[in-house]
Amino acid sequence: MSVPLYQAKAEFFRMLGHPVRIRVLELLRDGPMPVRDLLAAIEVEPPSLSQQLALLRRSGIVTSRREGSSVVYALASKDVADLMQAARRILTEMLTWQNELLAELRETEVAAS
């Protein structure tokens, strides 16, 4: 029995739903990074980062390769970087609208005083 597309999409977005995973994807948007650099940029405990990287790797969102004693992670597809950029644009639009609404509410409050 196959999984409906909407359910697969929901599971995909649920998999992305962790701040550390989102931060990893944002950092990898600029290119592959070794784990030590990810650790320095994200400032989480190594076991926590390792767990999140493993989940992203199992999901096929990132790839990993060994370079000497380091493991280097990269986005599996440019589409992931595009998704992160689209999320940023959507959030910017949402926040702009909310700020406009807040300004309107404040103007109404001042006028009513």
Secondary structure, 3 states (H helix, E strand, C coil): CCCCHHHHHHHHHHHHCCHHHHHHHHHHCCCCEEHHHHHHHHCCCHHHHHHHHHHHHHCCCEEEEEECCEEEEEECCHHHHHHHHHHHHHHHHHHHHHHHHHHHHHHHHHHHC
